[in-house]
Amino acid sequence: MQITTDARGVARVLMNRPEVFNAFNEAMIAELTDAFDQLGQDPAVRVIVLSGQGKAFSAGADIQWMKRAAEATQDWNLADARKFAAMLDGLARCPKPTLAQVHGVALGGGVGLTLACDLAIASSKAQFAVSEARFGILPSVIGPYVVNAVGPRQARRLALTASRIGAQEALQLGLVQQVVEAEALDAAVQTCITELLAGGPQAQAEIKRLMAQLEVGPITPQVRELTAQTIARVRTGDEARDGFAAFLAKQPAPWVPPTSTQD
């Protein structure tokens, strides 16, 4: 795992096991858990980009890890699965905007990593598969993320067939939000970073916190009250006052890094 942070507060988490296509095992799960916990708490970090070294984003579970799991007890497997679930949850709940930069393949748990991020931009050459059934298991821990992204019917299709799909179909289904040519991937990520850096960091944390509590369905009195309470609290904060003042003065907001306009 390689972690770097630039002067703008853009942290890059690079999965660095290219020899196994960035497949993850117990050690990598622990490293990812720690990385997103620490970066999420670091006030200097504004945006987190997750990517993979080599030819793949992530091929999912390391086959040697799965072999150990198949030979271990159910209690060991439960503890192990809970660690994986906690890692994805920590990524999904990270208060900073997270962006998956996907090239090559994202298979099984690699799809889970993609979906746990707020945003995902993929190369046109990227491929995706919810591939667990091919190994006689199921996409259990990543299942809720798949269902939330594509809906239950498409999630069942992807999981039951374990078929590999291209980037354009992934875009249509909602696995990613943008697809660009391979040579334009870095530039597209930089454009997205610039857009994210223009937003208030506390506002973005509040957006993530609020939207995690909302579901598709009726807008109940409880939901209305939640949204009213949230905006009333945020509007009276320092960041909102600074943001409105900067807008009226036709100046950049104080949280916008001077170099962000150069990306």
C-alpha positions as a LaTeX table, in Angstrom:
\begin{tabular}{lrrr}
\hline
Residue & $x$ (\AA) & $y$ (\AA) & $z$ (\AA) \\
\hline
Met1 & 0.00 & 0.00 & 0.00 \\
Gln2 & 1.30 & 3.46 & $-0.89$ \\
Ile3 & $-0.27$ & 6.60 & 0.56 \\
Thr4 & 0.67 & 10.13 & $-0.50$ \\
Thr5 & $-0.93$ & 13.51 & 0.19 \\
Asp6 & $-0.22$ & 16.65 & $-1.80$ \\
Ala7 & $-0.30$ & 20.30 & $-0.77$ \\
Arg8 & $-3.96$ & 20.63 & $-1.73$ \\
Gly9 & $-5.01$ & 17.87 & 0.62 \\
Val10 & $-5.51$ & 15.24 & $-2.08$ \\
Ala11 & $-4.60$ & 11.85 & $-0.64$ \\
Arg12 & $-3.90$ & 8.94 & $-2.95$ \\
Val13 & $-4.22$ & 5.37 & $-1.71$ \\
Leu14 & $-2.49$ & 3.04 & $-4.15$ \\
Met15 & $-3.09$ & $-0.69$ & $-3.84$ \\
Asn16 & 0.35 & $-2.07$ & $-4.61$ \\
Arg17 & 0.20 & $-5.82$ & $-5.20$ \\
Pro18 & 0.48 & $-5.83$ & $-9.01$ \\
Glu19 & 1.86 & $-9.38$ & $-9.03$ \\
Val20 & $-1.59$ & $-10.63$ & $-7.93$ \\
Phe21 & $-3.58$ & $-7.88$ & $-9.70$ \\
Asn22 & $-4.08$ & $-6.06$ & $-6.38$ \\
Ala23 & $-6.08$ & $-8.91$ & $-4.91$ \\
Phe24 & $-6.50$ & $-8.38$ & $-1.20$ \\
Asn25 & $-5.83$ & $-10.57$ & 1.80 \\
Glu26 & $-5.99$ & $-10.07$ & 5.56 \\
Ala27 & $-2.99$ & $-7.72$ & 5.56 \\
Met28 & $-4.30$ & $-5.52$ & 2.76 \\
Ile29 & $-7.75$ & $-5.32$ & 4.38 \\
Ala30 & $-6.11$ & $-4.14$ & 7.59 \\
Glu31 & $-4.02$ & $-1.59$ & 5.69 \\
Leu32 & $-7.05$ & $-0.21$ & 3.86 \\
Thr33 & $-9.01$ & $-0.02$ & 7.10 \\
Asp34 & $-6.24$ & 1.95 & 8.81 \\
Ala35 & $-5.64$ & 4.16 & 5.78 \\
Phe36 & $-9.22$ & 5.37 & 5.43 \\
Asp37 & $-9.63$ & 5.75 & 9.18 \\
Gln38 & $-6.53$ & 7.92 & 9.48 \\
Leu39 & $-7.16$ & 9.94 & 6.32 \\
Gly40 & $-10.78$ & 10.47 & 7.30 \\
Gln41 & $-9.67$ & 12.02 & 10.59 \\
Asp42 & $-6.87$ & 14.13 & 9.13 \\
Pro43 & $-8.07$ & 17.76 & 8.85 \\
Ala44 & $-5.48$ & 18.42 & 6.13 \\
Val45 & $-7.03$ & 15.81 & 3.81 \\
Arg46 & $-9.78$ & 17.02 & 1.47 \\
Val47 & $-10.19$ & 14.25 & $-1.11$ \\
Ile48 & $-9.12$ & 10.59 & $-1.21$ \\
Val49 & $-8.39$ & 8.77 & $-4.49$ \\
Leu50 & $-8.22$ & 4.96 & $-4.49$ \\
Ser51 & $-6.37$ & 3.27 & $-7.35$ \\
Gly52 & $-4.36$ & 0.17 & $-8.20$ \\
Gln53 & $-0.79$ & $-0.37$ & $-9.36$ \\
Gly54 & $-0.12$ & $-2.35$ & $-12.52$ \\
Lys55 & $-2.63$ & $-3.79$ & $-14.95$ \\
Ala56 & $-5.65$ & $-4.06$ & $-12.63$ \\
Phe57 & $-7.66$ & $-2.01$ & $-10.18$ \\
Ser58 & $-8.34$ & $-5.04$ & $-7.97$ \\
Ala59 & $-9.03$ & $-8.69$ & $-8.77$ \\
Gly60 & $-10.88$ & $-9.07$ & $-5.46$ \\
Ala61 & $-9.94$ & $-11.73$ & $-2.96$ \\
Asp62 & $-6.48$ & $-13.28$ & $-3.02$ \\
Ile63 & $-6.88$ & $-16.96$ & $-3.91$ \\
Gln64 & $-4.48$ & $-18.00$ & $-1.13$ \\
Trp65 & $-6.60$ & $-16.07$ & 1.37 \\
Met66 & $-9.70$ & $-17.85$ & 0.08 \\
Lys67 & $-7.91$ & $-21.19$ & 0.35 \\
Arg68 & $-7.11$ & $-20.48$ & 4.00 \\
Ala69 & $-10.71$ & $-19.48$ & 4.59 \\
Ala70 & $-12.03$ & $-22.70$ & 3.07 \\
Glu71 & $-9.85$ & $-24.72$ & 5.42 \\
Ala72 & $-10.61$ & $-22.66$ & 8.55 \\
Thr73 & $-13.47$ & $-22.87$ & 11.05 \\
Gln74 & $-16.74$ & $-21.02$ & 10.74 \\
Asp75 & $-15.75$ & $-18.84$ & 13.71 \\
Trp76 & $-12.51$ & $-17.85$ & 11.93 \\
Asn77 & $-14.47$ & $-17.09$ & 8.77 \\
Leu78 & $-16.98$ & $-14.98$ & 10.69 \\
Ala79 & $-14.25$ & $-12.88$ & 12.30 \\
Asp80 & $-12.50$ & $-12.54$ & 8.95 \\
Ala81 & $-15.69$ & $-11.52$ & 7.11 \\
Arg82 & $-16.48$ & $-8.96$ & 9.78 \\
Lys83 & $-13.09$ & $-7.32$ & 9.17 \\
Phe84 & $-13.81$ & $-7.11$ & 5.43 \\
Ala85 & $-17.28$ & $-5.70$ & 6.09 \\
Ala86 & $-15.82$ & $-3.13$ & 8.51 \\
Met87 & $-13.24$ & $-2.08$ & 5.93 \\
Leu88 & $-15.89$ & $-1.40$ & 3.29 \\
Asp89 & $-18.07$ & 0.37 & 5.83 \\
Gly90 & $-15.15$ & 2.56 & 6.89 \\
Leu91 & $-14.55$ & 3.49 & 3.26 \\
Ala92 & $-18.24$ & 4.21 & 2.65 \\
Arg93 & $-18.59$ & 6.27 & 5.84 \\
Cys94 & $-15.34$ & 8.18 & 5.46 \\
Pro95 & $-16.23$ & 11.87 & 5.98 \\
Lys96 & $-14.02$ & 12.95 & 3.07 \\
Pro97 & $-15.10$ & 12.57 & $-0.59$ \\
Thr98 & $-13.68$ & 9.34 & $-2.01$ \\
Leu99 & $-12.98$ & 8.59 & $-5.65$ \\
Ala100 & $-12.18$ & 5.24 & $-7.26$ \\
Gln101 & $-9.90$ & 5.51 & $-10.30$ \\
Val102 & $-10.59$ & 2.22 & $-12.08$ \\
His103 & $-8.48$ & 0.77 & $-14.84$ \\
Gly104 & $-8.10$ & $-2.84$ & $-15.90$ \\
Val105 & $-10.32$ & $-5.27$ & $-14.02$ \\
Ala106 & $-12.41$ & $-4.87$ & $-10.88$ \\
Leu107 & $-13.59$ & $-8.30$ & $-9.83$ \\
Gly108 & $-15.55$ & $-9.49$ & $-6.80$ \\
Gly109 & $-14.35$ & $-7.45$ & $-3.85$ \\
Gly110 & $-12.78$ & $-5.02$ & $-6.32$ \\
Val111 & $-16.33$ & $-4.15$ & $-7.36$ \\
Gly112 & $-17.11$ & $-3.67$ & $-3.67$ \\
Leu113 & $-14.23$ & $-1.21$ & $-3.31$ \\
Thr114 & $-15.46$ & 0.68 & $-6.36$ \\
Leu115 & $-18.99$ & 0.96 & $-4.99$ \\
Ala116 & $-17.95$ & 1.88 & $-1.46$ \\
Cys117 & $-16.35$ & 5.04 & $-2.88$ \\
Asp118 & $-18.57$ & 8.08 & $-3.44$ \\
Leu119 & $-17.44$ & 8.45 & $-7.04$ \\
Ala120 & $-15.98$ & 6.09 & $-9.59$ \\
Ile121 & $-14.34$ & 7.03 & $-12.89$ \\
Ala122 & $-13.33$ & 4.17 & $-15.15$ \\
Ser123 & $-11.16$ & 3.69 & $-18.17$ \\
Ser124 & $-13.05$ & 2.55 & $-21.26$ \\
Lys125 & $-10.91$ & $-0.60$ & $-21.07$ \\
Ala126 & $-11.98$ & $-1.45$ & $-17.52$ \\
Gln127 & $-13.99$ & $-4.62$ & $-16.91$ \\
Phe128 & $-16.16$ & $-5.60$ & $-13.97$ \\
Ala129 & $-17.53$ & $-8.87$ & $-12.61$ \\
Val130 & $-19.33$ & $-9.91$ & $-9.45$ \\
Ser131 & $-17.46$ & $-13.17$ & $-9.79$ \\
Glu132 & $-17.86$ & $-15.00$ & $-6.47$ \\
Ala133 & $-20.26$ & $-17.71$ & $-7.73$ \\
Arg134 & $-17.49$ & $-19.01$ & $-9.98$ \\
Phe135 & $-15.68$ & $-20.11$ & $-6.81$ \\
Gly136 & $-18.70$ & $-21.62$ & $-5.12$ \\
Ile137 & $-19.29$ & $-18.66$ & $-2.81$ \\
Leu138 & $-21.43$ & $-15.54$ & $-3.00$ \\
Pro139 & $-20.96$ & $-11.75$ & $-2.95$ \\
Ser140 & $-22.31$ & $-11.46$ & 0.57 \\
Val141 & $-20.34$ & $-8.60$ & 2.13 \\
Ile142 & $-20.33$ & $-6.54$ & $-1.08$ \\
Gly143 & $-23.96$ & $-7.46$ & $-1.81$ \\
Pro144 & $-25.59$ & $-4.41$ & $-0.17$ \\
Tyr145 & $-23.31$ & $-2.07$ & $-2.13$ \\
Val146 & $-24.16$ & $-3.80$ & $-5.40$ \\
Val147 & $-27.90$ & $-3.68$ & $-4.70$ \\
Asn148 & $-27.71$ & 0.00 & $-3.72$ \\
Ala149 & $-25.85$ & 0.83 & $-6.93$ \\
Val150 & $-27.77$ & $-1.12$ & $-9.56$ \\
Gly151 & $-30.98$ & $-2.32$ & $-7.88$ \\
Pro152 & $-31.94$ & $-5.85$ & $-6.82$ \\
Arg153 & $-32.79$ & $-7.28$ & $-10.25$ \\
Gln154 & $-29.54$ & $-6.27$ & $-11.95$ \\
Ala155 & $-27.61$ & $-7.24$ & $-8.80$ \\
Arg156 & $-29.05$ & $-10.76$ & $-9.00$ \\
Arg157 & $-28.14$ & $-10.98$ & $-12.67$ \\
Leu158 & $-24.55$ & $-9.89$ & $-12.06$ \\
Ala159 & $-24.12$ & $-12.22$ & $-9.09$ \\
Leu160 & $-25.85$ & $-15.28$ & $-10.56$ \\
Thr161 & $-24.12$ & $-15.19$ & $-13.93$ \\
Ala162 & $-20.80$ & $-13.77$ & $-12.66$ \\
Ser163 & $-20.49$ & $-12.38$ & $-16.17$ \\
Arg164 & $-17.78$ & $-9.87$ & $-16.97$ \\
Ile165 & $-19.08$ & $-6.58$ & $-18.32$ \\
Gly166 & $-17.36$ & $-3.65$ & $-19.98$ \\
Ala167 & $-17.05$ & $-0.10$ & $-18.76$ \\
Gln168 & $-19.94$ & 1.26 & $-20.83$ \\
Glu169 & $-22.37$ & $-1.30$ & $-19.42$ \\
Ala170 & $-21.02$ & $-0.61$ & $-15.95$ \\
Leu171 & $-21.82$ & 3.06 & $-16.56$ \\
Gln172 & $-25.35$ & 2.26 & $-17.73$ \\
Leu173 & $-25.99$ & 0.09 & $-14.69$ \\
Gly174 & $-24.58$ & 2.58 & $-12.20$ \\
Leu175 & $-21.43$ & 0.76 & $-11.11$ \\
Val176 & $-19.44$ & 3.83 & $-12.15$ \\
Gln177 & $-20.45$ & 7.42 & $-12.89$ \\
Gln178 & $-18.05$ & 8.28 & $-15.71$ \\
Val179 & $-16.11$ & 6.43 & $-18.41$ \\
Val180 & $-13.29$ & 7.98 & $-20.41$ \\
Glu181 & $-10.65$ & 6.71 & $-22.79$ \\
Ala182 & $-7.67$ & 5.16 & $-21.02$ \\
Glu183 & $-5.33$ & 7.99 & $-21.92$ \\
Ala184 & $-7.80$ & 10.54 & $-20.51$ \\
Leu185 & $-8.35$ & 8.81 & $-17.15$ \\
Asp186 & $-5.80$ & 10.83 & $-15.17$ \\
Ala187 & $-7.15$ & 14.10 & $-16.56$ \\
Ala188 & $-10.75$ & 13.14 & $-15.77$ \\
Val189 & $-9.77$ & 12.31 & $-12.20$ \\
Gln190 & $-7.98$ & 15.66 & $-11.89$ \\
Thr191 & $-11.06$ & 17.50 & $-13.15$ \\
Cys192 & $-13.20$ & 15.72 & $-10.58$ \\
Ile193 & $-10.70$ & 16.54 & $-7.83$ \\
Thr194 & $-10.83$ & 20.22 & $-8.76$ \\
Glu195 & $-14.63$ & 20.16 & $-8.55$ \\
Leu196 & $-14.49$ & 18.46 & $-5.15$ \\
Leu197 & $-11.96$ & 20.95 & $-3.80$ \\
Ala198 & $-14.35$ & 23.78 & $-4.69$ \\
Gly199 & $-16.89$ & 22.49 & $-2.16$ \\
Gly200 & $-16.82$ & 23.25 & 1.53 \\
Pro201 & $-15.21$ & 20.35 & 3.42 \\
Gln202 & $-17.69$ & 20.50 & 6.30 \\
Ala203 & $-20.58$ & 20.76 & 3.84 \\
Gln204 & $-19.31$ & 17.65 & 2.03 \\
Ala205 & $-19.07$ & 15.74 & 5.31 \\
Glu206 & $-22.64$ & 16.80 & 6.11 \\
Ile207 & $-23.80$ & 15.70 & 2.65 \\
Lys208 & $-22.36$ & 12.23 & 3.21 \\
Arg209 & $-23.81$ & 12.00 & 6.72 \\
Leu210 & $-27.30$ & 13.11 & 5.61 \\
Met211 & $-27.51$ & 11.00 & 2.47 \\
Ala212 & $-26.46$ & 7.91 & 4.41 \\
Gln213 & $-29.68$ & 8.35 & 6.39 \\
Leu214 & $-31.97$ & 8.78 & 3.38 \\
Glu215 & $-33.65$ & 6.01 & 1.42 \\
Val216 & $-35.65$ & 5.93 & $-1.79$ \\
Gly217 & $-39.29$ & 6.09 & $-0.75$ \\
Pro218 & $-41.90$ & 8.35 & 0.83 \\
Ile219 & $-40.72$ & 11.66 & 2.24 \\
Thr220 & $-42.10$ & 11.17 & 5.72 \\
Pro221 & $-42.48$ & 13.81 & 8.45 \\
Gln222 & $-39.38$ & 12.31 & 10.08 \\
Val223 & $-37.37$ & 12.78 & 6.88 \\
Arg224 & $-38.60$ & 16.35 & 6.49 \\
Glu225 & $-37.63$ & 17.13 & 10.06 \\
Leu226 & $-34.19$ & 15.55 & 9.61 \\
Thr227 & $-33.49$ & 17.68 & 6.55 \\
Ala228 & $-34.82$ & 20.87 & 8.16 \\
Gln229 & $-32.77$ & 20.35 & 11.32 \\
Thr230 & $-29.65$ & 19.61 & 9.27 \\
Ile231 & $-29.79$ & 22.68 & 7.04 \\
Ala232 & $-30.69$ & 24.97 & 9.96 \\
Arg233 & $-27.63$ & 23.76 & 11.87 \\
Val234 & $-25.25$ & 23.96 & 8.90 \\
Arg235 & $-26.43$ & 27.38 & 7.70 \\
Thr236 & $-25.42$ & 28.97 & 10.99 \\
Gly237 & $-21.90$ & 27.54 & 10.92 \\
Asp238 & $-18.65$ & 29.32 & 10.15 \\
Glu239 & $-18.14$ & 27.57 & 6.82 \\
Ala240 & $-21.52$ & 28.71 & 5.53 \\
Arg241 & $-20.88$ & 32.29 & 6.58 \\
Asp242 & $-17.47$ & 32.23 & 4.89 \\
Gly243 & $-18.94$ & 30.67 & 1.76 \\
Phe244 & $-21.72$ & 33.21 & 1.37 \\
Ala245 & $-19.34$ & 36.10 & 2.09 \\
Ala246 & $-16.90$ & 34.88 & $-0.56$ \\
Phe247 & $-19.70$ & 34.48 & $-3.09$ \\
Leu248 & $-21.01$ & 38.00 & $-2.48$ \\
Ala249 & $-17.48$ & 39.39 & $-2.70$ \\
Lys250 & $-16.92$ & 37.45 & $-5.92$ \\
Gln251 & $-13.87$ & 35.78 & $-4.41$ \\
Pro252 & $-12.87$ & 32.13 & $-4.07$ \\
Ala253 & $-14.06$ & 30.50 & $-0.87$ \\
Pro254 & $-11.31$ & 30.20 & 1.75 \\
Trp255 & $-11.18$ & 26.40 & 1.44 \\
Val256 & $-10.38$ & 26.42 & $-2.30$ \\
Pro257 & $-6.65$ & 25.74 & $-2.78$ \\
Pro258 & $-4.99$ & 28.32 & $-5.06$ \\
Thr259 & $-3.44$ & 25.55 & $-7.19$ \\
Ser260 & $-6.71$ & 23.65 & $-7.70$ \\
Thr261 & $-7.62$ & 25.84 & $-10.67$ \\
Gln262 & $-4.48$ & 24.66 & $-12.46$ \\
Asp263 & $-5.58$ & 21.02 & $-12.78$ \\
\hline
\end{tabular}
